[in-house]
Amino acid sequence: MSVSEQACNYACLLLHDDGISITADKISAIVSAAGIEVESYLPGLFTNLVQKRSIDDLISNVGSGGGAYDWGDL
């Protein structure tokens, strides 16, 4: 996983932990405040992911032995 992807992951987790809705603009604001440059499409990609799957579901299924998430479903 690239630094850009990790930054977006952590931004999503921060927003979720604070009960704030996850949007591309908010992800971008967090990673910018951290001084990390991400590809312009990544915040939108992560936003689409969390609209299709809940963060709690993604966290609870880590290491469950299932296959990796298929990004093609976005």
Distance bins in CASP14 RR format, pairs under 12 A and 6 or more apart:
PFRMAT RR
TARGET T0000
AUTHOR 0000-0000-0000
RMODE 2
METHOD distances of the structure
MODEL  1
1 7 0 0 0 0 0 1 0 0 0 0 0
1 8 0 0 0 0 1 0 0 0 0 0 0
1 9 1 0 0 1 0 0 0 0 0 0 0
1 10 0 0 0 0 0 1 0 0 0 0 0
1 42 0 0 0 0 0 1 0 0 0 0 0
1 68 0 0 0 0 0 1 0 0 0 0 0
2 8 0 0 0 0 1 0 0 0 0 0 0
2 9 0 0 0 0 0 1 0 0 0 0 0
2 36 0 0 0 0 0 1 0 0 0 0 0
2 37 0 0 0 0 0 1 0 0 0 0 0
2 38 0 0 0 0 1 0 0 0 0 0 0
2 39 0 0 0 0 1 0 0 0 0 0 0
2 42 0 0 0 0 1 0 0 0 0 0 0
3 9 0 0 0 0 0 1 0 0 0 0 0
3 10 0 0 0 0 0 1 0 0 0 0 0
3 31 0 0 0 0 1 0 0 0 0 0 0
3 34 0 0 0 0 0 1 0 0 0 0 0
3 35 0 0 0 0 0 1 0 0 0 0 0
3 36 1 0 0 1 0 0 0 0 0 0 0
3 37 0 0 0 0 1 0 0 0 0 0 0
3 38 0 0 0 0 1 0 0 0 0 0 0
3 39 0 0 0 0 0 1 0 0 0 0 0
3 42 0 0 0 0 0 1 0 0 0 0 0
4 10 0 0 0 0 0 1 0 0 0 0 0
4 11 0 0 0 0 0 1 0 0 0 0 0
4 27 0 0 0 0 0 1 0 0 0 0 0
4 28 0 0 0 0 0 1 0 0 0 0 0
4 31 1 0 0 1 0 0 0 0 0 0 0
4 34 0 0 0 0 0 1 0 0 0 0 0
4 35 0 0 0 0 0 1 0 0 0 0 0
4 36 1 0 0 1 0 0 0 0 0 0 0
4 37 1 0 0 1 0 0 0 0 0 0 0
4 38 1 0 1 0 0 0 0 0 0 0 0
4 39 1 0 1 0 0 0 0 0 0 0 0
4 40 0 0 0 0 0 1 0 0 0 0 0
4 41 0 0 0 0 0 1 0 0 0 0 0
4 42 1 0 1 0 0 0 0 0 0 0 0
4 43 0 0 0 0 1 0 0 0 0 0 0
4 45 0 0 0 0 0 1 0 0 0 0 0
4 46 0 0 0 0 0 1 0 0 0 0 0
5 11 0 0 0 0 0 1 0 0 0 0 0
5 12 0 0 0 0 0 1 0 0 0 0 0
5 27 0 0 0 0 0 1 0 0 0 0 0
5 31 0 0 0 0 0 1 0 0 0 0 0
5 36 0 0 0 0 0 1 0 0 0 0 0
5 38 0 0 0 0 1 0 0 0 0 0 0
5 39 0 0 0 0 1 0 0 0 0 0 0
5 41 0 0 0 0 0 1 0 0 0 0 0
5 42 1 0 0 1 0 0 0 0 0 0 0
5 43 0 0 0 0 0 1 0 0 0 0 0
5 45 0 0 0 0 1 0 0 0 0 0 0
5 46 0 0 0 0 1 0 0 0 0 0 0
5 49 0 0 0 0 0 1 0 0 0 0 0
5 71 0 0 0 0 0 1 0 0 0 0 0
6 12 0 0 0 0 0 1 0 0 0 0 0
6 13 0 0 0 0 0 1 0 0 0 0 0
6 31 0 0 0 0 1 0 0 0 0 0 0
6 34 0 0 0 0 0 1 0 0 0 0 0
6 36 0 0 0 0 1 0 0 0 0 0 0
6 38 0 0 0 0 1 0 0 0 0 0 0
6 42 0 0 0 0 0 1 0 0 0 0 0
6 46 0 0 0 0 0 1 0 0 0 0 0
7 13 0 0 0 0 0 1 0 0 0 0 0
7 14 0 0 0 0 0 1 0 0 0 0 0
7 27 0 0 0 0 1 0 0 0 0 0 0
7 28 0 0 0 0 0 1 0 0 0 0 0
7 29 0 0 0 0 0 1 0 0 0 0 0
7 30 1 0 0 1 0 0 0 0 0 0 0
7 31 1 0 1 0 0 0 0 0 0 0 0
7 32 0 0 0 0 1 0 0 0 0 0 0
7 33 0 0 0 0 0 1 0 0 0 0 0
7 34 1 0 0 1 0 0 0 0 0 0 0
7 35 0 0 0 0 1 0 0 0 0 0 0
7 36 1 0 1 0 0 0 0 0 0 0 0
7 37 0 0 0 0 1 0 0 0 0 0 0
7 38 1 0 1 0 0 0 0 0 0 0 0
7 39 0 0 0 0 0 1 0 0 0 0 0
7 42 0 0 0 0 1 0 0 0 0 0 0
7 43 0 0 0 0 1 0 0 0 0 0 0
7 46 0 0 0 0 1 0 0 0 0 0 0
8 14 0 0 0 0 0 1 0 0 0 0 0
8 15 0 0 0 0 0 1 0 0 0 0 0
8 22 0 0 0 0 0 1 0 0 0 0 0
8 24 0 0 0 0 1 0 0 0 0 0 0
8 26 0 0 0 0 0 1 0 0 0 0 0
8 27 1 0 1 0 0 0 0 0 0 0 0
8 28 0 0 0 0 1 0 0 0 0 0 0
8 29 0 0 0 0 0 1 0 0 0 0 0
8 30 0 0 0 0 1 0 0 0 0 0 0
8 31 1 0 0 1 0 0 0 0 0 0 0
8 32 0 0 0 0 0 1 0 0 0 0 0
8 34 0 0 0 0 0 1 0 0 0 0 0
8 36 0 0 0 0 1 0 0 0 0 0 0
8 37 0 0 0 0 0 1 0 0 0 0 0
8 38 1 0 0 1 0 0 0 0 0 0 0
8 39 0 0 0 0 1 0 0 0 0 0 0
8 40 0 0 0 0 0 1 0 0 0 0 0
8 41 0 0 0 0 0 1 0 0 0 0 0
8 42 1 0 1 0 0 0 0 0 0 0 0
8 43 1 0 0 1 0 0 0 0 0 0 0
8 44 0 0 0 0 1 0 0 0 0 0 0
8 45 1 0 0 1 0 0 0 0 0 0 0
8 46 1 0 1 0 0 0 0 0 0 0 0
8 47 0 0 0 0 1 0 0 0 0 0 0
8 48 0 0 0 0 0 1 0 0 0 0 0
8 49 0 0 0 0 1 0 0 0 0 0 0
8 50 0 0 0 0 0 1 0 0 0 0 0
9 15 0 0 0 0 0 1 0 0 0 0 0
9 16 0 0 0 0 0 1 0 0 0 0 0
9 22 0 0 0 0 0 1 0 0 0 0 0
9 27 0 0 0 0 1 0 0 0 0 0 0
9 30 0 0 0 0 0 1 0 0 0 0 0
9 31 0 0 0 0 0 1 0 0 0 0 0
9 36 0 0 0 0 0 1 0 0 0 0 0
9 38 0 0 0 0 0 1 0 0 0 0 0
9 42 0 0 0 0 1 0 0 0 0 0 0
9 43 0 0 0 0 0 1 0 0 0 0 0
9 45 0 0 0 0 0 1 0 0 0 0 0
9 46 1 0 0 1 0 0 0 0 0 0 0
9 49 0 0 0 0 1 0 0 0 0 0 0
9 50 0 0 0 0 0 1 0 0 0 0 0
9 55 0 0 0 0 0 1 0 0 0 0 0
9 58 0 0 0 0 1 0 0 0 0 0 0
9 59 0 0 0 0 0 1 0 0 0 0 0
9 62 0 0 0 0 0 1 0 0 0 0 0
10 16 0 0 0 0 0 1 0 0 0 0 0
10 17 0 0 0 0 0 1 0 0 0 0 0
10 27 0 0 0 0 1 0 0 0 0 0 0
10 30 1 0 0 1 0 0 0 0 0 0 0
10 31 0 0 0 0 1 0 0 0 0 0 0
10 33 0 0 0 0 0 1 0 0 0 0 0
10 34 0 0 0 0 1 0 0 0 0 0 0
10 36 0 0 0 0 1 0 0 0 0 0 0
10 38 0 0 0 0 0 1 0 0 0 0 0
10 46 0 0 0 0 0 1 0 0 0 0 0
10 55 0 0 0 0 0 1 0 0 0 0 0
11 17 0 0 0 0 0 1 0 0 0 0 0
11 18 0 0 0 0 0 1 0 0 0 0 0
11 20 0 0 0 0 0 1 0 0 0 0 0
11 22 0 0 0 0 1 0 0 0 0 0 0
11 23 0 0 0 0 0 1 0 0 0 0 0
11 24 0 0 0 0 0 1 0 0 0 0 0
11 25 0 0 0 0 0 1 0 0 0 0 0
11 26 1 0 0 1 0 0 0 0 0 0 0
11 27 1 0 1 0 0 0 0 0 0 0 0
11 28 0 0 0 0 1 0 0 0 0 0 0
11 29 0 0 0 0 1 0 0 0 0 0 0
11 30 1 0 1 0 0 0 0 0 0 0 0
11 31 1 0 1 0 0 0 0 0 0 0 0
11 32 0 0 0 0 1 0 0 0 0 0 0
11 33 0 0 0 0 1 0 0 0 0 0 0
11 34 0 0 0 0 1 0 0 0 0 0 0
11 35 0 0 0 0 0 1 0 0 0 0 0
11 36 0 0 0 0 1 0 0 0 0 0 0
11 38 0 0 0 0 1 0 0 0 0 0 0
11 42 0 0 0 0 1 0 0 0 0 0 0
11 43 1 0 0 1 0 0 0 0 0 0 0
11 44 0 0 0 0 0 1 0 0 0 0 0
11 46 1 0 0 1 0 0 0 0 0 0 0
11 47 0 0 0 0 0 1 0 0 0 0 0
11 50 0 0 0 0 0 1 0 0 0 0 0
11 55 0 0 0 0 0 1 0 0 0 0 0
12 18 0 0 0 0 0 1 0 0 0 0 0
12 19 0 0 0 0 0 1 0 0 0 0 0
12 20 0 0 0 0 0 1 0 0 0 0 0
12 21 0 0 0 0 0 1 0 0 0 0 0
12 22 1 0 1 0 0 0 0 0 0 0 0
12 23 0 0 0 0 0 1 0 0 0 0 0
12 24 0 0 0 0 0 1 0 0 0 0 0
12 26 0 0 0 0 1 0 0 0 0 0 0
12 27 1 0 0 1 0 0 0 0 0 0 0
12 28 0 0 0 0 0 1 0 0 0 0 0
12 30 0 0 0 0 1 0 0 0 0 0 0
12 31 0 0 0 0 0 1 0 0 0 0 0
12 42 0 0 0 0 0 1 0 0 0 0 0
12 43 0 0 0 0 1 0 0 0 0 0 0
12 44 0 0 0 0 0 1 0 0 0 0 0
12 45 0 0 0 0 0 1 0 0 0 0 0
12 46 1 0 1 0 0 0 0 0 0 0 0
12 47 0 0 0 0 1 0 0 0 0 0 0
12 48 0 0 0 0 0 1 0 0 0 0 0
12 49 0 0 0 0 1 0 0 0 0 0 0
12 50 1 0 0 1 0 0 0 0 0 0 0
12 51 0 0 0 0 0 1 0 0 0 0 0
12 53 0 0 0 0 0 1 0 0 0 0 0
12 54 0 0 0 0 0 1 0 0 0 0 0
12 55 1 0 0 1 0 0 0 0 0 0 0
12 56 0 0 0 0 0 1 0 0 0 0 0
12 58 0 0 0 0 1 0 0 0 0 0 0
12 59 0 0 0 0 0 1 0 0 0 0 0
13 19 0 0 0 0 0 1 0 0 0 0 0
13 20 0 0 0 0 0 1 0 0 0 0 0
13 22 0 0 0 0 1 0 0 0 0 0 0
13 27 0 0 0 0 0 1 0 0 0 0 0
13 30 0 0 0 0 0 1 0 0 0 0 0
13 46 0 0 0 0 0 1 0 0 0 0 0
13 50 0 0 0 0 0 1 0 0 0 0 0
13 55 1 0 0 1 0 0 0 0 0 0 0
13 56 0 0 0 0 0 1 0 0 0 0 0
13 58 0 0 0 0 1 0 0 0 0 0 0
13 59 0 0 0 0 1 0 0 0 0 0 0
13 62 0 0 0 0 0 1 0 0 0 0 0
14 20 0 0 0 0 1 0 0 0 0 0 0
14 22 0 0 0 0 1 0 0 0 0 0 0
14 26 0 0 0 0 1 0 0 0 0 0 0
14 27 0 0 0 0 1 0 0 0 0 0 0
14 29 0 0 0 0 0 1 0 0 0 0 0
14 30 1 0 0 1 0 0 0 0 0 0 0
14 31 0 0 0 0 0 1 0 0 0 0 0
14 33 0 0 0 0 0 1 0 0 0 0 0
14 34 0 0 0 0 1 0 0 0 0 0 0
14 55 0 0 0 0 0 1 0 0 0 0 0
15 21 1 0 0 1 0 0 0 0 0 0 0
15 22 1 0 1 0 0 0 0 0 0 0 0
15 23 0 0 0 0 1 0 0 0 0 0 0
15 24 0 0 0 0 0 1 0 0 0 0 0
15 25 0 0 0 0 0 1 0 0 0 0 0
15 26 1 0 1 0 0 0 0 0 0 0 0
15 27 1 0 0 1 0 0 0 0 0 0 0
15 28 0 0 0 0 0 1 0 0 0 0 0
15 29 0 0 0 0 1 0 0 0 0 0 0
15 30 1 0 0 1 0 0 0 0 0 0 0
15 31 0 0 0 0 0 1 0 0 0 0 0
15 43 0 0 0 0 0 1 0 0 0 0 0
15 46 0 0 0 0 0 1 0 0 0 0 0
15 47 0 0 0 0 0 1 0 0 0 0 0
15 50 0 0 0 0 1 0 0 0 0 0 0
15 55 0 0 0 0 1 0 0 0 0 0 0
16 22 1 0 0 1 0 0 0 0 0 0 0
16 26 0 0 0 0 0 1 0 0 0 0 0
16 27 0 0 0 0 0 1 0 0 0 0 0
16 30 0 0 0 0 0 1 0 0 0 0 0
16 46 0 0 0 0 0 1 0 0 0 0 0
16 50 1 0 0 1 0 0 0 0 0 0 0
16 53 0 0 0 0 0 1 0 0 0 0 0
16 54 0 0 0 0 1 0 0 0 0 0 0
16 55 1 0 1 0 0 0 0 0 0 0 0
16 56 0 0 0 0 1 0 0 0 0 0 0
16 57 0 0 0 0 0 1 0 0 0 0 0
16 58 0 0 0 0 1 0 0 0 0 0 0
16 59 0 0 0 0 1 0 0 0 0 0 0
17 30 0 0 0 0 0 1 0 0 0 0 0
17 55 0 0 0 0 1 0 0 0 0 0 0
17 56 0 0 0 0 0 1 0 0 0 0 0
17 59 0 0 0 0 0 1 0 0 0 0 0
18 26 0 0 0 0 0 1 0 0 0 0 0
18 30 0 0 0 0 0 1 0 0 0 0 0
18 55 0 0 0 0 0 1 0 0 0 0 0
19 26 0 0 0 0 0 1 0 0 0 0 0
19 55 0 0 0 0 1 0 0 0 0 0 0
19 56 0 0 0 0 0 1 0 0 0 0 0
20 26 1 0 0 1 0 0 0 0 0 0 0
20 27 0 0 0 0 0 1 0 0 0 0 0
20 29 0 0 0 0 0 1 0 0 0 0 0
20 30 0 0 0 0 0 1 0 0 0 0 0
20 50 0 0 0 0 0 1 0 0 0 0 0
20 55 0 0 0 0 0 1 0 0 0 0 0
21 27 0 0 0 0 0 1 0 0 0 0 0
21 47 0 0 0 0 1 0 0 0 0 0 0
21 50 0 0 0 0 1 0 0 0 0 0 0
21 51 0 0 0 0 0 1 0 0 0 0 0
21 55 0 0 0 0 0 1 0 0 0 0 0
22 28 0 0 0 0 0 1 0 0 0 0 0
22 29 0 0 0 0 0 1 0 0 0 0 0
22 30 0 0 0 0 0 1 0 0 0 0 0
22 43 0 0 0 0 1 0 0 0 0 0 0
22 44 0 0 0 0 1 0 0 0 0 0 0
22 45 0 0 0 0 0 1 0 0 0 0 0
22 46 1 0 0 1 0 0 0 0 0 0 0
22 47 1 0 0 1 0 0 0 0 0 0 0
22 48 0 0 0 0 0 1 0 0 0 0 0
22 49 0 0 0 0 1 0 0 0 0 0 0
22 50 1 0 1 0 0 0 0 0 0 0 0
22 51 0 0 0 0 1 0 0 0 0 0 0
22 52 0 0 0 0 0 1 0 0 0 0 0
22 53 0 0 0 0 0 1 0 0 0 0 0
22 54 0 0 0 0 0 1 0 0 0 0 0
22 55 1 0 0 1 0 0 0 0 0 0 0
22 58 0 0 0 0 0 1 0 0 0 0 0
23 29 0 0 0 0 1 0 0 0 0 0 0
23 30 0 0 0 0 0 1 0 0 0 0 0
23 43 0 0 0 0 1 0 0 0 0 0 0
23 44 0 0 0 0 1 0 0 0 0 0 0
23 46 0 0 0 0 1 0 0 0 0 0 0
23 47 1 0 1 0 0 0 0 0 0 0 0
23 48 0 0 0 0 0 1 0 0 0 0 0
23 50 0 0 0 0 1 0 0 0 0 0 0
23 51 0 0 0 0 1 0 0 0 0 0 0
24 30 0 0 0 0 0 1 0 0 0 0 0
24 31 0 0 0 0 0 1 0 0 0 0 0
24 38 0 0 0 0 0 1 0 0 0 0 0
24 40 0 0 0 0 1 0 0 0 0 0 0
24 41 0 0 0 0 1 0 0 0 0 0 0
24 42 0 0 0 0 1 0 0 0 0 0 0
24 43 1 1 0 0 0 0 0 0 0 0 0
24 44 1 1 0 0 0 0 0 0 0 0 0
24 45 0 0 0 0 1 0 0 0 0 0 0
24 46 1 0 0 1 0 0 0 0 0 0 0
24 47 1 0 1 0 0 0 0 0 0 0 0
24 48 0 0 0 0 1 0 0 0 0 0 0
24 49 0 0 0 0 0 1 0 0 0 0 0
24 50 0 0 0 0 0 1 0 0 0 0 0
24 51 0 0 0 0 0 1 0 0 0 0 0
25 31 0 0 0 0 0 1 0 0 0 0 0
25 32 0 0 0 0 0 1 0 0 0 0 0
25 43 1 0 0 1 0 0 0 0 0 0 0
25 44 0 0 0 0 1 0 0 0 0 0 0
25 46 0 0 0 0 0 1 0 0 0 0 0
25 47 0 0 0 0 1 0 0 0 0 0 0
26 32 0 0 0 0 0 1 0 0 0 0 0
26 33 0 0 0 0 0 1 0 0 0 0 0
26 43 0 0 0 0 1 0 0 0 0 0 0
26 44 0 0 0 0 0 1 0 0 0 0 0
26 46 0 0 0 0 0 1 0 0 0 0 0
26 47 0 0 0 0 1 0 0 0 0 0 0
26 50 0 0 0 0 0 1 0 0 0 0 0
27 33 0 0 0 0 0 1 0 0 0 0 0
27 34 0 0 0 0 0 1 0 0 0 0 0
27 36 0 0 0 0 0 1 0 0 0 0 0
27 38 0 0 0 0 1 0 0 0 0 0 0
27 39 0 0 0 0 0 1 0 0 0 0 0
27 40 0 0 0 0 0 1 0 0 0 0 0
27 41 0 0 0 0 0 1 0 0 0 0 0
27 42 1 0 0 1 0 0 0 0 0 0 0
27 43 1 1 0 0 0 0 0 0 0 0 0
27 44 1 0 0 1 0 0 0 0 0 0 0
27 45 0 0 0 0 1 0 0 0 0 0 0
27 46 1 0 1 0 0 0 0 0 0 0 0
27 47 1 0 0 1 0 0 0 0 0 0 0
27 48 0 0 0 0 0 1 0 0 0 0 0
27 49 0 0 0 0 0 1 0 0 0 0 0
27 50 0 0 0 0 1 0 0 0 0 0 0
28 34 0 0 0 0 0 1 0 0 0 0 0
28 35 0 0 0 0 0 1 0 0 0 0 0
28 36 0 0 0 0 0 1 0 0 0 0 0
28 37 0 0 0 0 0 1 0 0 0 0 0
28 38 1 0 0 1 0 0 0 0 0 0 0
28 39 0 0 0 0 0 1 0 0 0 0 0
28 40 0 0 0 0 1 0 0 0 0 0 0
28 41 0 0 0 0 0 1 0 0 0 0 0
28 42 0 0 0 0 1 0 0 0 0 0 0
28 43 1 0 1 0 0 0 0 0 0 0 0
28 44 0 0 0 0 1 0 0 0 0 0 0
28 45 0 0 0 0 0 1 0 0 0 0 0
28 46 0 0 0 0 0 1 0 0 0 0 0
28 47 0 0 0 0 1 0 0 0 0 0 0
29 35 0 0 0 0 0 1 0 0 0 0 0
29 36 0 0 0 0 0 1 0 0 0 0 0
29 38 0 0 0 0 0 1 0 0 0 0 0
29 43 0 0 0 0 1 0 0 0 0 0 0
30 36 0 0 0 0 1 0 0 0 0 0 0
30 38 0 0 0 0 0 1 0 0 0 0 0
30 43 0 0 0 0 1 0 0 0 0 0 0
30 46 0 0 0 0 0 1 0 0 0 0 0
31 37 1 0 0 1 0 0 0 0 0 0 0
31 38 1 0 1 0 0 0 0 0 0 0 0
31 39 0 0 0 0 0 1 0 0 0 0 0
31 40 0 0 0 0 0 1 0 0 0 0 0
31 42 0 0 0 0 1 0 0 0 0 0 0
31 43 1 0 0 1 0 0 0 0 0 0 0
31 44 0 0 0 0 0 1 0 0 0 0 0
31 46 0 0 0 0 0 1 0 0 0 0 0
32 38 0 0 0 0 1 0 0 0 0 0 0
32 40 0 0 0 0 0 1 0 0 0 0 0
32 43 0 0 0 0 0 1 0 0 0 0 0
36 42 0 0 0 0 0 1 0 0 0 0 0
36 43 0 0 0 0 0 1 0 0 0 0 0
37 43 0 0 0 0 0 1 0 0 0 0 0
38 44 0 0 0 0 0 1 0 0 0 0 0
38 45 0 0 0 0 0 1 0 0 0 0 0
38 46 0 0 0 0 1 0 0 0 0 0 0
39 45 0 0 0 0 1 0 0 0 0 0 0
39 46 0 0 0 0 0 1 0 0 0 0 0
41 47 0 0 0 0 0 1 0 0 0 0 0
41 48 0 0 0 0 0 1 0 0 0 0 0
41 71 0 0 0 0 0 1 0 0 0 0 0
41 74 0 0 0 0 0 1 0 0 0 0 0
42 48 0 0 0 0 0 1 0 0 0 0 0
42 49 0 0 0 0 0 1 0 0 0 0 0
42 71 0 0 0 0 0 1 0 0 0 0 0
43 49 0 0 0 0 0 1 0 0 0 0 0
43 50 0 0 0 0 0 1 0 0 0 0 0
44 50 0 0 0 0 1 0 0 0 0 0 0
44 51 0 0 0 0 1 0 0 0 0 0 0
44 74 0 0 0 0 1 0 0 0 0 0 0
45 51 0 0 0 0 0 1 0 0 0 0 0
45 52 0 0 0 0 0 1 0 0 0 0 0
45 69 0 0 0 0 0 1 0 0 0 0 0
45 71 1 0 0 1 0 0 0 0 0 0 0
45 72 0 0 0 0 0 1 0 0 0 0 0
45 73 0 0 0 0 0 1 0 0 0 0 0
45 74 1 0 0 1 0 0 0 0 0 0 0
46 52 0 0 0 0 0 1 0 0 0 0 0
46 53 0 0 0 0 0 1 0 0 0 0 0
46 55 0 0 0 0 0 1 0 0 0 0 0
46 58 0 0 0 0 0 1 0 0 0 0 0
46 69 0 0 0 0 0 1 0 0 0 0 0
46 71 0 0 0 0 0 1 0 0 0 0 0
46 74 0 0 0 0 1 0 0 0 0 0 0
47 53 0 0 0 0 0 1 0 0 0 0 0
47 55 0 0 0 0 0 1 0 0 0 0 0
47 74 0 0 0 0 1 0 0 0 0 0 0
48 69 0 0 0 0 0 1 0 0 0 0 0
48 71 0 0 0 0 1 0 0 0 0 0 0
48 72 0 0 0 0 0 1 0 0 0 0 0
48 73 0 0 0 0 1 0 0 0 0 0 0
48 74 1 0 1 0 0 0 0 0 0 0 0
49 55 0 0 0 0 1 0 0 0 0 0 0
49 57 0 0 0 0 0 1 0 0 0 0 0
49 58 1 0 0 1 0 0 0 0 0 0 0
49 69 1 0 0 1 0 0 0 0 0 0 0
49 70 0 0 0 0 0 1 0 0 0 0 0
49 71 1 0 0 1 0 0 0 0 0 0 0
49 72 0 0 0 0 0 1 0 0 0 0 0
49 73 0 0 0 0 1 0 0 0 0 0 0
49 74 1 0 0 1 0 0 0 0 0 0 0
50 56 0 0 0 0 0 1 0 0 0 0 0
50 57 0 0 0 0 1 0 0 0 0 0 0
50 58 1 0 0 1 0 0 0 0 0 0 0
50 59 0 0 0 0 0 1 0 0 0 0 0
50 69 0 0 0 0 0 1 0 0 0 0 0
50 74 0 0 0 0 0 1 0 0 0 0 0
51 73 0 0 0 0 0 1 0 0 0 0 0
51 74 0 0 0 0 1 0 0 0 0 0 0
52 58 0 0 0 0 0 1 0 0 0 0 0
52 69 0 0 0 0 1 0 0 0 0 0 0
52 70 0 0 0 0 0 1 0 0 0 0 0
52 71 0 0 0 0 0 1 0 0 0 0 0
52 72 0 0 0 0 0 1 0 0 0 0 0
52 73 1 0 0 1 0 0 0 0 0 0 0
52 74 1 0 0 1 0 0 0 0 0 0 0
53 59 0 0 0 0 0 1 0 0 0 0 0
53 60 0 0 0 0 0 1 0 0 0 0 0
53 61 0 0 0 0 1 0 0 0 0 0 0
53 69 1 0 0 1 0 0 0 0 0 0 0
53 70 0 0 0 0 0 1 0 0 0 0 0
53 71 0 0 0 0 0 1 0 0 0 0 0
53 73 0 0 0 0 1 0 0 0 0 0 0
53 74 0 0 0 0 0 1 0 0 0 0 0
54 60 0 0 0 0 1 0 0 0 0 0 0
54 61 0 0 0 0 0 1 0 0 0 0 0
55 61 0 0 0 0 0 1 0 0 0 0 0
55 62 0 0 0 0 0 1 0 0 0 0 0
56 62 0 0 0 0 0 1 0 0 0 0 0
57 64 0 0 0 0 0 1 0 0 0 0 0
57 69 0 0 0 0 0 1 0 0 0 0 0
58 64 0 0 0 0 0 1 0 0 0 0 0
58 68 0 0 0 0 0 1 0 0 0 0 0
58 69 1 0 0 1 0 0 0 0 0 0 0
61 67 0 0 0 0 1 0 0 0 0 0 0
61 68 0 0 0 0 0 1 0 0 0 0 0
61 69 0 0 0 0 1 0 0 0 0 0 0
62 68 0 0 0 0 0 1 0 0 0 0 0
62 69 0 0 0 0 0 1 0 0 0 0 0
63 69 0 0 0 0 0 1 0 0 0 0 0
END
